[in-house]
C-alpha cells in the first residue's frame, strides 16, 4: 500500500512501514533458523569439499525448499531467508535466491544477522573493503573500488583508524585454521552483499525497501534548511502572537470553564455562533489560515467573496479540501465534479488560474488521486490570501482603538458584540483585517493612481496580472463613482492614532455601501497590484494584459527591482510617525514590500520619513 | 624528550588497543555458532578486561598530553589524530560489547537442548585470544556457568565504557580542547594498507620505516652477493 504523501514523506512512511514489517519477519525468520538447527527435525547438513579442505554444515537448495515448506508457505520463505541474510549461497554468492537444486548454502553467524538496532555502519564497510584490498592485493571489483574511493573521501578523518583496524583484523583472522578462515571470508562477503549490494544484485525480495530508503535519503539531502536563529525567531513570534489567546496562559473571558464550571466561554465560541467574540476575530487577523480554518471566519469570508463575485474561489478551495480528506471511493467522482464545475472551459463557476497550472491539473486529472488538485488549490489559496490582506474592517479598527487587555468585563464585551452585530446586519460582514496602526490615507491621492501597469516581475509571477480595461464593469468603478465628501472626511479623520473614538464612531456610522467602497478604495490607494485584485474579483473580465487604464497614472511604471526586504519587523515599527503617512499594513509578507515601495515612490516630494525607510536592504534568508 | 617519550608511549598503547579490538571482534563473530564454547566465553571475558585496561590507560595518557598547553601546533595536530584513533576504537569496542551481550543472552550454553547455529566454523578461537592477550597460550580457569554469570559483569562493563566515552566527550570540551574529528587529516592515503609494514607500530606513519627497512634489505643483499663472489674467487683460485 502506498500512502499518498509527497514524495519524501511517502518514502519515509513506506520506509517505516516496511521496516516494521521487516522487524516482524526478522523475528520469525530467526525463530525458524533456530529450529532448523535441531539435528533431529532440522535441515540436513552435508560437508562441502574444497580442494584440500572440507567444510561442514552446508545445505542444498532443495533441502532448504523442503524444510521451508514444512515451516511455512513455499519457496518464498526460503528466498526471504536468503534475501535477509540468514542463509547465504556459497557458490553463486551474488545472487541471493534459493535455487532448488544441489547448489550449496550455509547458515550465517548471529553476529551478521540483520537486526534493527544495529545499523550497518560505513566504518565497518570501509574496514571490510580495506581488508579485501589487502587480500586481493589492490585489485577490487568495480563497485567495490567505487565504494572504496567514495568512503575514502567521506571518511577521510577516520581513514588512519580504518587502515589500522583492517590490518589488525586481517592478521587476527590468519590466526585461525584454514577451514574456519574460508568460512569467515564467505560470511563476511555474504553480509556485505546483503547490505551493500552491487547495483545489479538480484534479490528475491525487498528491492523496494532499499529503493525507498534511497529516495528518502536523497530527498532529505535536498530538503531546504533553515538557520536556527530564523526558526527560533518564528517560534518567538508565534508564542507572542498566540499567548493572549491561550486560556491556560492568560485569562479567558468570561471565565475558564475548566476552572469555574461556567460554560459560557464555550457557548460564545461555538463553531457557528452568530456573533464571533472579539478574541476570535482578532485571531483571524493573525493569518489567512486562521481565518479559513475557523468556520465562522470562513463564513464571513465567503459572504465577502460573494459580494465581490468571486465566491467560486473559496468553493473550489473547499472542494479540494474535501477531495483531500475524503474517502478513496468517492475521489474519482469528486474530482470529476470539481472539474466540471470549476475548471472546464465554460464551467458554471470557472476559477481563474494560470495556463500552466491548468495544464498540469488537467493532465493530472486523467489519473485522479488525492493530491491532483494541489497546485491549483495552492494558487487559489494565495489569491484569496492576497484579497484578505487588503481589506480592512471598521469594526476591527474600533477594537484596535480600545483597550484590549483581557480585564474587560463581559458587559462591555456584550455591548461590543451587539454593536458588531448591528454593523454586520447593516454592512458586508467584513471582519477580515490586518493590524493597521496608521490609518490615515493621504487625502489628495484620492485620484486613483493605483491603476498602473503591474510590476510584473515582482511577487508571484505565476499569477496572471491582467490590467483592468474600461470595458469591464467592475464593482470598483461603481465604488469609485460614489466618491463623497463624507467619505473623504471620514477617511481623513479616521484613526490617526489610537484613542480617537469620535472618528471611529463617525466612521462607524457610514453607510454600508460606501464602507465597502472605502475599503476597496483603500486597497487601490495602496497601490497594490490592482490587476491581481481585479483578476480575482472580476473573473469574467479576462482580457489580454494591456496598458489601458481609465485613469492616468501619476507616476510611470515602477522598475522591477527587489524592494528592501524586511523580515520580522512586525514588532519593531513604532507608533510615532507623522499622521500624513499612509496606511501600511503590518505584515511580514513580501508581497506588501513591493506595494510599500511603490506607494513610497508615489509620495514623491512629500518627504515623509517613515521609520522603516532607513533600513538597508537585506539579502536572502539572513 | 619527555614529550617524545609520551608520544611514542601513546602510540604503542594505541596499537595494543587496536589489536585487542580487532581480536575481540573476531571472537564476537564466533558467538552463537558452532565455534562457541565455554572457552570462547572465557576468552571474550579476558579480552574485554584487557581492552578496558588499555582504554583507561590510553585515555589518561591522551588527556594529559592534550591538556598541556605548551605543545606546538604540529604536536597538537598529532595528538588530535591519536585522539580520533582512540575514540574510533572505543566506538567499535562498545558496539561489539553490546552485541556480544545480546548474542550471549540468546545463545546460552548450559541448556539441555542448545541450538548453536551450524555455520561451518568448528575450530577454536584460542589463537586469536592469545594474540589479543599477547601470550603464547591461553589458560582456562573459569567456572562452568560462565555463560550466565559473566553476563552481569558484561552489562556493568558496557555501562562503564559508555560512561567513559561520555566523559571523554565532556572532558575534551571542558579542557577547551577543540578536537574536531573531521578536521583531522589522515596520514595514510588510499591503499595504504597494501604497504607492507615491517615496523610493529601502525599508528605511526609506516612509510619512513618501511623505506628504511627496504634499504637495509638491499644492502644486506649486496653484502651477501659480494661475499659469495669473494668466496667463489677464492675457490677458483685454490
Interface residues (C-beta under 8 A of the other chain):
Chain A: X33 X34 X35 X37 X38 X45 X48 X55 X56 X57 X58 X106 X107 X108 X109 X110 X111 X112 X118 X121 X123 X130 X131 X133 X134 X137 X138 X148 X149 X152 X156 X157 X158 X159 X160 X161 X163 X164 X165 X166 X167 X168 X169 X171 X172 X173 X175 X176 X177 X179 X180 X183 X184 X186 X187
Chain B: X15 X18 X19 X21 X22 X23 X25 X26 X28 X29 X30 X31 X32 X33 X34 X35 X81 X84 X85 X88 X89 X91 X92 X95 X99 X103 X106 X107 X113 X115 X116 X117 X118 X119 X120 X121 X122 X123 X125 X127 X128 X130 X131 X132 X181 X182 X183 X184 X185 X186 X187 X188 X190 X191 X192 X193 X194 X197 X202 X203
